[in-house]
Amino acid sequence: MRTHPELMKAIVLAAIVKLPVNTKRKLASQVPDRRERAEELLAASIVVALSQRS
């Protein structure tokens, strides 16, 4: 799938905005397990957003 870079940025930003506040905080956590879980949730949100676009 070829997506314009600006569209990809918009999709990623929309996924971040939709995350719960606690998850956003965990993205900056110093605790690796918390940060990794938040990154997994963000990645899943991006995948969902991309699949809805198709």
mmCIF file of the N, C-alpha and C atoms, coordinates in Angstrom:
data_MODEL
# 
_entry.id   MODEL 
# 
loop_
_atom_site.group_PDB 
_atom_site.id 
_atom_site.type_symbol 
_atom_site.label_atom_id 
_atom_site.label_alt_id 
_atom_site.label_comp_id 
_atom_site.label_asym_id 
_atom_site.label_entity_id 
_atom_site.label_seq_id 
_atom_site.pdbx_PDB_ins_code 
_atom_site.Cartn_x 
_atom_site.Cartn_y 
_atom_site.Cartn_z 
_atom_site.occupancy 
_atom_site.B_iso_or_equiv 
_atom_site.pdbx_formal_charge 
_atom_site.auth_seq_id 
_atom_site.auth_comp_id 
_atom_site.auth_asym_id 
_atom_site.auth_atom_id 
_atom_site.pdbx_PDB_model_num 
ATOM 1   N N  . MET A 1 1  ? 0.843   -1.174 0.000  1.00 0.00 ? 1  MET A N  1 
ATOM 2   C CA . MET A 1 1  ? 0.000   0.000  0.000  1.00 0.00 ? 1  MET A CA 1 
ATOM 3   C C  . MET A 1 1  ? 0.889   1.237  0.000  1.00 0.00 ? 1  MET A C  1 
ATOM 4   N N  . ARG A 1 2  ? 0.660   2.116  -0.939 1.00 0.00 ? 2  ARG A N  1 
ATOM 5   C CA . ARG A 1 2  ? 1.403   3.364  -0.985 1.00 0.00 ? 2  ARG A CA 1 
ATOM 6   C C  . ARG A 1 2  ? 0.495   4.474  -0.474 1.00 0.00 ? 2  ARG A C  1 
ATOM 7   N N  . THR A 1 3  ? 0.954   5.128  0.564  1.00 0.00 ? 3  THR A N  1 
ATOM 8   C CA . THR A 1 3  ? 0.181   6.203  1.174  1.00 0.00 ? 3  THR A CA 1 
ATOM 9   C C  . THR A 1 3  ? 1.049   7.453  1.216  1.00 0.00 ? 3  THR A C  1 
ATOM 10  N N  . HIS A 1 4  ? 0.449   8.564  0.907  1.00 0.00 ? 4  HIS A N  1 
ATOM 11  C CA . HIS A 1 4  ? 1.156   9.840  0.961  1.00 0.00 ? 4  HIS A CA 1 
ATOM 12  C C  . HIS A 1 4  ? 1.660   10.067 2.390  1.00 0.00 ? 4  HIS A C  1 
ATOM 13  N N  . PRO A 1 5  ? 2.903   10.551 2.549  1.00 0.00 ? 5  PRO A N  1 
ATOM 14  C CA . PRO A 1 5  ? 3.476   10.742 3.889  1.00 0.00 ? 5  PRO A CA 1 
ATOM 15  C C  . PRO A 1 5  ? 2.626   11.629 4.802  1.00 0.00 ? 5  PRO A C  1 
ATOM 16  N N  . GLU A 1 6  ? 2.028   12.653 4.242  1.00 0.00 ? 6  GLU A N  1 
ATOM 17  C CA . GLU A 1 6  ? 1.204   13.547 5.074  1.00 0.00 ? 6  GLU A CA 1 
ATOM 18  C C  . GLU A 1 6  ? -0.060  12.840 5.548  1.00 0.00 ? 6  GLU A C  1 
ATOM 19  N N  . LEU A 1 7  ? -0.607  11.989 4.701  1.00 0.00 ? 7  LEU A N  1 
ATOM 20  C CA . LEU A 1 7  ? -1.783  11.217 5.100  1.00 0.00 ? 7  LEU A CA 1 
ATOM 21  C C  . LEU A 1 7  ? -1.405  10.235 6.206  1.00 0.00 ? 7  LEU A C  1 
ATOM 22  N N  . MET A 1 8  ? -0.244  9.617  6.085  1.00 0.00 ? 8  MET A N  1 
ATOM 23  C CA . MET A 1 8  ? 0.222   8.689  7.115  1.00 0.00 ? 8  MET A CA 1 
ATOM 24  C C  . MET A 1 8  ? 0.404   9.413  8.442  1.00 0.00 ? 8  MET A C  1 
ATOM 25  N N  . LYS A 1 9  ? 0.978   10.613 8.415  1.00 0.00 ? 9  LYS A N  1 
ATOM 26  C CA . LYS A 1 9  ? 1.133   11.406 9.639  1.00 0.00 ? 9  LYS A CA 1 
ATOM 27  C C  . LYS A 1 9  ? -0.225  11.690 10.265 1.00 0.00 ? 9  LYS A C  1 
ATOM 28  N N  . ALA A 1 10 ? -1.197  12.037 9.426  1.00 0.00 ? 10 ALA A N  1 
ATOM 29  C CA . ALA A 1 10 ? -2.541  12.332 9.926  1.00 0.00 ? 10 ALA A CA 1 
ATOM 30  C C  . ALA A 1 10 ? -3.173  11.104 10.574 1.00 0.00 ? 10 ALA A C  1 
ATOM 31  N N  . ILE A 1 11 ? -2.970  9.943  9.980  1.00 0.00 ? 11 ILE A N  1 
ATOM 32  C CA . ILE A 1 11 ? -3.528  8.706  10.531 1.00 0.00 ? 11 ILE A CA 1 
ATOM 33  C C  . ILE A 1 11 ? -2.887  8.395  11.887 1.00 0.00 ? 11 ILE A C  1 
ATOM 34  N N  . VAL A 1 12 ? -1.567  8.539  11.968 1.00 0.00 ? 12 VAL A N  1 
ATOM 35  C CA . VAL A 1 12 ? -0.864  8.274  13.231 1.00 0.00 ? 12 VAL A CA 1 
ATOM 36  C C  . VAL A 1 12 ? -1.301  9.267  14.305 1.00 0.00 ? 12 VAL A C  1 
ATOM 37  N N  . LEU A 1 13 ? -1.384  10.541 13.955 1.00 0.00 ? 13 LEU A N  1 
ATOM 38  C CA . LEU A 1 13 ? -1.819  11.547 14.929 1.00 0.00 ? 13 LEU A CA 1 
ATOM 39  C C  . LEU A 1 13 ? -3.247  11.291 15.393 1.00 0.00 ? 13 LEU A C  1 
ATOM 40  N N  . ALA A 1 14 ? -4.122  10.889 14.491 1.00 0.00 ? 14 ALA A N  1 
ATOM 41  C CA . ALA A 1 14 ? -5.507  10.580 14.868 1.00 0.00 ? 14 ALA A CA 1 
ATOM 42  C C  . ALA A 1 14 ? -5.540  9.392  15.828 1.00 0.00 ? 14 ALA A C  1 
ATOM 43  N N  . ALA A 1 15 ? -4.689  8.398  15.589 1.00 0.00 ? 15 ALA A N  1 
ATOM 44  C CA . ALA A 1 15 ? -4.633  7.239  16.482 1.00 0.00 ? 15 ALA A CA 1 
ATOM 45  C C  . ALA A 1 15 ? -4.150  7.655  17.871 1.00 0.00 ? 15 ALA A C  1 
ATOM 46  N N  . ILE A 1 16 ? -3.173  8.553  17.919 1.00 0.00 ? 16 ILE A N  1 
ATOM 47  C CA . ILE A 1 16 ? -2.671  9.038  19.211 1.00 0.00 ? 16 ILE A CA 1 
ATOM 48  C C  . ILE A 1 16 ? -3.753  9.818  19.944 1.00 0.00 ? 16 ILE A C  1 
ATOM 49  N N  . VAL A 1 17 ? -4.452  10.671 19.235 1.00 0.00 ? 17 VAL A N  1 
ATOM 50  C CA . VAL A 1 17 ? -5.495  11.485 19.852 1.00 0.00 ? 17 VAL A CA 1 
ATOM 51  C C  . VAL A 1 17 ? -6.586  10.600 20.464 1.00 0.00 ? 17 VAL A C  1 
ATOM 52  N N  . LYS A 1 18 ? -6.888  9.489  19.814 1.00 0.00 ? 18 LYS A N  1 
ATOM 53  C CA . LYS A 1 18 ? -7.956  8.604  20.291 1.00 0.00 ? 18 LYS A CA 1 
ATOM 54  C C  . LYS A 1 18 ? -7.547  7.743  21.480 1.00 0.00 ? 18 LYS A C  1 
ATOM 55  N N  . LEU A 1 19 ? -6.235  7.679  21.776 1.00 0.00 ? 19 LEU A N  1 
ATOM 56  C CA . LEU A 1 19 ? -5.779  6.886  22.915 1.00 0.00 ? 19 LEU A CA 1 
ATOM 57  C C  . LEU A 1 19 ? -6.256  7.507  24.219 1.00 0.00 ? 19 LEU A C  1 
ATOM 58  N N  . PRO A 1 20 ? -6.549  6.670  25.209 1.00 0.00 ? 20 PRO A N  1 
ATOM 59  C CA . PRO A 1 20 ? -6.869  7.206  26.538 1.00 0.00 ? 20 PRO A CA 1 
ATOM 60  C C  . PRO A 1 20 ? -5.683  7.986  27.112 1.00 0.00 ? 20 PRO A C  1 
ATOM 61  N N  . VAL A 1 21 ? -5.962  8.934  27.964 1.00 0.00 ? 21 VAL A N  1 
ATOM 62  C CA . VAL A 1 21 ? -4.926  9.793  28.551 1.00 0.00 ? 21 VAL A CA 1 
ATOM 63  C C  . VAL A 1 21 ? -3.872  8.960  29.280 1.00 0.00 ? 21 VAL A C  1 
ATOM 64  N N  . ASN A 1 22 ? -4.298  7.953  30.021 1.00 0.00 ? 22 ASN A N  1 
ATOM 65  C CA . ASN A 1 22 ? -3.336  7.124  30.760 1.00 0.00 ? 22 ASN A CA 1 
ATOM 66  C C  . ASN A 1 22 ? -2.368  6.420  29.816 1.00 0.00 ? 22 ASN A C  1 
ATOM 67  N N  . THR A 1 23 ? -2.865  5.976  28.683 1.00 0.00 ? 23 THR A N  1 
ATOM 68  C CA . THR A 1 23 ? -1.992  5.304  27.712 1.00 0.00 ? 23 THR A CA 1 
ATOM 69  C C  . THR A 1 23 ? -0.990  6.286  27.135 1.00 0.00 ? 23 THR A C  1 
ATOM 70  N N  . LYS A 1 24 ? -1.430  7.512  26.869 1.00 0.00 ? 24 LYS A N  1 
ATOM 71  C CA . LYS A 1 24 ? -0.506  8.530  26.364 1.00 0.00 ? 24 LYS A CA 1 
ATOM 72  C C  . LYS A 1 24 ? 0.605   8.800  27.375 1.00 0.00 ? 24 LYS A C  1 
ATOM 73  N N  . ARG A 1 25 ? 0.247   8.841  28.644 1.00 0.00 ? 25 ARG A N  1 
ATOM 74  C CA . ARG A 1 25 ? 1.254   9.059  29.688 1.00 0.00 ? 25 ARG A CA 1 
ATOM 75  C C  . ARG A 1 25 ? 2.253   7.909  29.729 1.00 0.00 ? 25 ARG A C  1 
ATOM 76  N N  . LYS A 1 26 ? 1.748   6.704  29.547 1.00 0.00 ? 26 LYS A N  1 
ATOM 77  C CA . LYS A 1 26 ? 2.615   5.522  29.601 1.00 0.00 ? 26 LYS A CA 1 
ATOM 78  C C  . LYS A 1 26 ? 3.596   5.482  28.428 1.00 0.00 ? 26 LYS A C  1 
ATOM 79  N N  . LEU A 1 27 ? 3.276   6.153  27.337 1.00 0.00 ? 27 LEU A N  1 
ATOM 80  C CA . LEU A 1 27 ? 4.214   6.210  26.205 1.00 0.00 ? 27 LEU A CA 1 
ATOM 81  C C  . LEU A 1 27 ? 5.520   6.890  26.600 1.00 0.00 ? 27 LEU A C  1 
ATOM 82  N N  . ALA A 1 28 ? 5.459   7.765  27.610 1.00 0.00 ? 28 ALA A N  1 
ATOM 83  C CA . ALA A 1 28 ? 6.652   8.478  28.078 1.00 0.00 ? 28 ALA A CA 1 
ATOM 84  C C  . ALA A 1 28 ? 7.190   7.900  29.385 1.00 0.00 ? 28 ALA A C  1 
ATOM 85  N N  . SER A 1 29 ? 6.671   6.747  29.790 1.00 0.00 ? 29 SER A N  1 
ATOM 86  C CA . SER A 1 29 ? 7.069   6.138  31.053 1.00 0.00 ? 29 SER A CA 1 
ATOM 87  C C  . SER A 1 29 ? 8.528   5.699  31.038 1.00 0.00 ? 29 SER A C  1 
ATOM 88  N N  . GLN A 1 30 ? 9.152   5.759  32.193 1.00 0.00 ? 30 GLN A N  1 
ATOM 89  C CA . GLN A 1 30 ? 10.515  5.263  32.358 1.00 0.00 ? 30 GLN A CA 1 
ATOM 90  C C  . GLN A 1 30 ? 10.522  3.752  32.603 1.00 0.00 ? 30 GLN A C  1 
ATOM 91  N N  . VAL A 1 31 ? 9.345   3.189  32.897 1.00 0.00 ? 31 VAL A N  1 
ATOM 92  C CA . VAL A 1 31 ? 9.216   1.749  33.144 1.00 0.00 ? 31 VAL A CA 1 
ATOM 93  C C  . VAL A 1 31 ? 9.023   1.056  31.796 1.00 0.00 ? 31 VAL A C  1 
ATOM 94  N N  . PRO A 1 32 ? 9.990   0.259  31.378 1.00 0.00 ? 32 PRO A N  1 
ATOM 95  C CA . PRO A 1 32 ? 9.946   -0.349 30.041 1.00 0.00 ? 32 PRO A CA 1 
ATOM 96  C C  . PRO A 1 32 ? 8.668   -1.155 29.758 1.00 0.00 ? 32 PRO A C  1 
ATOM 97  N N  . ASP A 1 33 ? 8.190   -1.934 30.732 1.00 0.00 ? 33 ASP A N  1 
ATOM 98  C CA . ASP A 1 33 ? 6.988   -2.749 30.507 1.00 0.00 ? 33 ASP A CA 1 
ATOM 99  C C  . ASP A 1 33 ? 5.762   -1.883 30.219 1.00 0.00 ? 33 ASP A C  1 
ATOM 100 N N  . ARG A 1 34 ? 5.621   -0.802 30.972 1.00 0.00 ? 34 ARG A N  1 
ATOM 101 C CA . ARG A 1 34 ? 4.482   0.096  30.744 1.00 0.00 ? 34 ARG A CA 1 
ATOM 102 C C  . ARG A 1 34 ? 4.571   0.754  29.370 1.00 0.00 ? 34 ARG A C  1 
ATOM 103 N N  . ARG A 1 35 ? 5.759   1.222  29.041 1.00 0.00 ? 35 ARG A N  1 
ATOM 104 C CA . ARG A 1 35 ? 5.962   1.902  27.759 1.00 0.00 ? 35 ARG A CA 1 
ATOM 105 C C  . ARG A 1 35 ? 5.731   0.944  26.593 1.00 0.00 ? 35 ARG A C  1 
ATOM 106 N N  . GLU A 1 36 ? 6.230   -0.277 26.709 1.00 0.00 ? 36 GLU A N  1 
ATOM 107 C CA . GLU A 1 36 ? 6.054   -1.268 25.641 1.00 0.00 ? 36 GLU A CA 1 
ATOM 108 C C  . GLU A 1 36 ? 4.581   -1.597 25.433 1.00 0.00 ? 36 GLU A C  1 
ATOM 109 N N  . ARG A 1 37 ? 3.835   -1.737 26.517 1.00 0.00 ? 37 ARG A N  1 
ATOM 110 C CA . ARG A 1 37 ? 2.398   -2.031 26.397 1.00 0.00 ? 37 ARG A CA 1 
ATOM 111 C C  . ARG A 1 37 ? 1.680   -0.857 25.713 1.00 0.00 ? 37 ARG A C  1 
ATOM 112 N N  . ALA A 1 38 ? 2.026   0.359  26.079 1.00 0.00 ? 38 ALA A N  1 
ATOM 113 C CA . ALA A 1 38 ? 1.411   1.534  25.454 1.00 0.00 ? 38 ALA A CA 1 
ATOM 114 C C  . ALA A 1 38 ? 1.768   1.595  23.968 1.00 0.00 ? 38 ALA A C  1 
ATOM 115 N N  . GLU A 1 39 ? 3.005   1.248  23.629 1.00 0.00 ? 39 GLU A N  1 
ATOM 116 C CA . GLU A 1 39 ? 3.419   1.233  22.223 1.00 0.00 ? 39 GLU A CA 1 
ATOM 117 C C  . GLU A 1 39 ? 2.647   0.174  21.441 1.00 0.00 ? 39 GLU A C  1 
ATOM 118 N N  . GLU A 1 40 ? 2.401   -0.973 22.072 1.00 0.00 ? 40 GLU A N  1 
ATOM 119 C CA . GLU A 1 40 ? 1.617   -2.026 21.420 1.00 0.00 ? 40 GLU A CA 1 
ATOM 120 C C  . GLU A 1 40 ? 0.188   -1.556 21.158 1.00 0.00 ? 40 GLU A C  1 
ATOM 121 N N  . LEU A 1 41 ? -0.388  -0.862 22.127 1.00 0.00 ? 41 LEU A N  1 
ATOM 122 C CA . LEU A 1 41 ? -1.748  -0.340 21.945 1.00 0.00 ? 41 LEU A CA 1 
ATOM 123 C C  . LEU A 1 41 ? -1.789  0.708  20.838 1.00 0.00 ? 41 LEU A C  1 
ATOM 124 N N  . LEU A 1 42 ? -0.781  1.547  20.794 1.00 0.00 ? 42 LEU A N  1 
ATOM 125 C CA . LEU A 1 42 ? -0.704  2.555  19.729 1.00 0.00 ? 42 LEU A CA 1 
ATOM 126 C C  . LEU A 1 42 ? -0.568  1.885  18.370 1.00 0.00 ? 42 LEU A C  1 
ATOM 127 N N  . ALA A 1 43 ? 0.296   0.889  18.285 1.00 0.00 ? 43 ALA A N  1 
ATOM 128 C CA . ALA A 1 43 ? 0.480   0.171  17.019 1.00 0.00 ? 43 ALA A CA 1 
ATOM 129 C C  . ALA A 1 43 ? -0.830  -0.482 16.576 1.00 0.00 ? 43 ALA A C  1 
ATOM 130 N N  . ALA A 1 44 ? -1.538  -1.081 17.507 1.00 0.00 ? 44 ALA A N  1 
ATOM 131 C CA . ALA A 1 44 ? -2.826  -1.704 17.177 1.00 0.00 ? 44 ALA A CA 1 
ATOM 132 C C  . ALA A 1 44 ? -3.825  -0.659 16.696 1.00 0.00 ? 44 ALA A C  1 
ATOM 133 N N  . SER A 1 45 ? -3.823  0.502  17.319 1.00 0.00 ? 45 SER A N  1 
ATOM 134 C CA . SER A 1 45 ? -4.727  1.581  16.905 1.00 0.00 ? 45 SER A CA 1 
ATOM 135 C C  . SER A 1 45 ? -4.406  2.051  15.493 1.00 0.00 ? 45 SER A C  1 
ATOM 136 N N  . ILE A 1 46 ? -3.125  2.130  15.168 1.00 0.00 ? 46 ILE A N  1 
ATOM 137 C CA . ILE A 1 46 ? -2.711  2.541  13.820 1.00 0.00 ? 46 ILE A CA 1 
ATOM 138 C C  . ILE A 1 46 ? -3.144  1.495  12.799 1.00 0.00 ? 46 ILE A C  1 
ATOM 139 N N  . VAL A 1 47 ? -2.973  0.222  13.127 1.00 0.00 ? 47 VAL A N  1 
ATOM 140 C CA . VAL A 1 47 ? -3.391  -0.846 12.211 1.00 0.00 ? 47 VAL A CA 1 
ATOM 141 C C  . VAL A 1 47 ? -4.892  -0.777 11.962 1.00 0.00 ? 47 VAL A C  1 
ATOM 142 N N  . VAL A 1 48 ? -5.664  -0.560 12.996 1.00 0.00 ? 48 VAL A N  1 
ATOM 143 C CA . VAL A 1 48 ? -7.118  -0.454 12.847 1.00 0.00 ? 48 VAL A CA 1 
ATOM 144 C C  . VAL A 1 48 ? -7.459  0.734  11.954 1.00 0.00 ? 48 VAL A C  1 
ATOM 145 N N  . ALA A 1 49 ? -6.823  1.873  12.207 1.00 0.00 ? 49 ALA A N  1 
ATOM 146 C CA . ALA A 1 49 ? -7.098  3.068  11.398 1.00 0.00 ? 49 ALA A CA 1 
ATOM 147 C C  . ALA A 1 49 ? -6.746  2.835  9.922  1.00 0.00 ? 49 ALA A C  1 
ATOM 148 N N  . LEU A 1 50 ? -5.639  2.167  9.671  1.00 0.00 ? 50 LEU A N  1 
ATOM 149 C CA . LEU A 1 50 ? -5.249  1.879  8.289  1.00 0.00 ? 50 LEU A CA 1 
ATOM 150 C C  . LEU A 1 50 ? -6.212  0.883  7.630  1.00 0.00 ? 50 LEU A C  1 
ATOM 151 N N  . SER A 1 51 ? -6.659  -0.103 8.380  1.00 0.00 ? 51 SER A N  1 
ATOM 152 C CA . SER A 1 51 ? -7.574  -1.085 7.794  1.00 0.00 ? 51 SER A CA 1 
ATOM 153 C C  . SER A 1 51 ? -8.944  -0.477 7.517  1.00 0.00 ? 51 SER A C  1 
ATOM 154 N N  . GLN A 1 52 ? -9.356  0.495  8.295  1.00 0.00 ? 52 GLN A N  1 
ATOM 155 C CA . GLN A 1 52 ? -10.638 1.165  8.058  1.00 0.00 ? 52 GLN A CA 1 
ATOM 156 C C  . GLN A 1 52 ? -10.569 2.036  6.812  1.00 0.00 ? 52 GLN A C  1 
ATOM 157 N N  . ARG A 1 53 ? -9.375  2.464  6.462  1.00 0.00 ? 53 ARG A N  1 
ATOM 158 C CA . ARG A 1 53 ? -9.186  3.332  5.312  1.00 0.00 ? 53 ARG A CA 1 
ATOM 159 C C  . ARG A 1 53 ? -9.317  2.579  3.992  1.00 0.00 ? 53 ARG A C  1 
ATOM 160 N N  . SER A 1 54 ? -9.050  1.290  4.016  1.00 0.00 ? 54 SER A N  1 
ATOM 161 C CA . SER A 1 54 ? -9.053  0.486  2.782  1.00 0.00 ? 54 SER A CA 1 
ATOM 162 C C  . SER A 1 54 ? -10.446 0.280  2.236  1.00 0.00 ? 54 SER A C  1 
# 
